[in-house]
Amino acid sequence: TATVQYIRTCSIWRALEIVGDTPTLLIMQSYWLGARRFDEFCKQTLLLKTVVSDRLKKLVENDCMVKVAYSERPKRYEYKATQEFLDFYPTALAMLHWERKWGKKSGKIRVRLKHKDCGETTNPRPICKSCHTDIDARDVSWKPGPGVGLMPATYSRRRRPAASQNSSATMLLDEAAMIIGDRWATLILRSIFTGLNHFQEILEDTAISTNILSERLAELCEKNILFRIEDEQDLRRAHYKLTDKGRAIYPVLLTLLEWGDKWRPSPKGSPLILTHKTCGKPLKIEMACSACGEELRLGSTTFEYRSRPRRSGAAASSA
C-alpha cells in the first residue's frame, strides 16, 4: 500500500519517482558498464531476478528503456536506453564524483574514465555552465519559480532492500546509490539545502510521517551526511546541518532537478530558480573533465576497470 501526501512542487521528486530506488540505480549503473540483457543485469547487480525484472519493466513503462528482440528462436530480448535514460548520465557522473571522495571502501570495483577529446584520464567535476567554477551549495541562492505549488508524493511503505553482502561487485552501491536511492532521505536533503533545518520545518515540507522522518534523520547523521545541534532553550527544537560530506551531494541533486525540469516539467515552469552567486547568472550544472575543463558527454568518455569485474568493461559511449 502507499500513502499520498502533498509536498512542495519539486522537479527532483519527479526524477526520483523513476530513479529514487537503489535497485533501479544499480540497474542503470550496470547499463553504463555495458549490461544489455536480463542475465547481465542480474550478474552485475547481484539482485534477485524478480527485482531486476520488476525494475526493468518500470524503466520501460517510464519511457527510459525499450525492450528489443535480438533472437527469434528462442525469443530473447535486450534493453536499449531512450534519450530520457541517457540524460541521467550527468547524474551518474555526479554520483561517481561524490563516491570517489566520500564512499571509499576496499574491494569494490573502480573505473578509470578517459576523456577522448583531450586523451587524459579524468575525474568528473561539477561546475557552473556559465562561469566554469566548481559548484558549492553555499554559493547558490534560490527563489520560488513560476511552477511552485503543491504536488502529490506517493510514499511506498514497502520494505527497503538490504545491501548485498557482496556489494563490492558494484561501483556505486556503497553509499551514493543507497542515499539517492532512498526518496525520503533525498527529499530531506532537498529541504535542508533550501534552508529548512528544524524537525518541524522538514516535516511540513516533506509530509513524511514523524517516525520515518526521525529514523531517516538519525541514519543521515550516522552516515555523517548531517549533524544534529541541540537547542539549549528548547530540546524539541534541535536542528540539522550538512557536513562537508553531505554538502558534496548537492551536484547530484542539481542533475536530478535539471532532468526533472526537462522530462517531467511543471506546466507553469520550473518550481525553483537557482542563481550562482559567484557569477550572478542562473545556475546550470555541467560535469566537466578535470584535465581540460570541457564537458563530459556520453559519447566523449570511455572507461576501463581498475580491478577485475564480473564481466569485461566496454566503452561508456556504446550506450
Salt bridges, closest charged atoms under 4 A:
ASP21 OD2 - ARG55 NE 2.74
ASP21 OD1 - ARG158 NH2 3.23
GLU40 OE2 - ARG311 NH2 3.25
ASP54 OD2 - ARG55 NH1 2.81
ASP54 OD2 - LYS58 NZ 3.43
GLU72 OE1 - LYS75 NZ 2.95
GLU78 OE1 - ARG37 NE 3.70
GLU78 OE2 - LYS80 NZ 3.59
GLU84 OE1 - ARG264 NH1 3.00
ASP87 OD2 - LYS262 NZ 2.72
GLU99 OE2 - LYS108 NZ 2.55
ASP117 OD2 - HIS115 NE2 3.54
ASP117 OD2 - ARG297 NH2 2.90
ASP134 OD1 - ARG125 NE 2.49
ASP136 OD2 - ARG138 NH2 2.78
ASP174 OD1 - LYS105 NZ 3.43
ASP174 OD2 - LYS108 NZ 3.17
GLU175 OE1 - LYS245 NZ 2.96
ASP182 OD2 - ARG160 NH1 3.11
ASP182 OD2 - ARG216 NE 2.57
ASP205 OD1 - ARG8 NE 2.84
ASP205 OD2 - ARG190 NH2 2.88
GLU215 OE2 - ARG160 NH2 3.52
GLU215 OE2 - ARG216 NH1 2.42
GLU219 OE2 - ARG160 NH2 2.85
GLU230 OE2 - ARG228 NE 2.70
ASP234 OD1 - ARG236 NE 3.25
ASP244 OD1 - ARG247 NH1 2.89
GLU286 OE1 - LYS129 NZ 3.23
GLU304 OE2 - ARG112 NH2 1.95
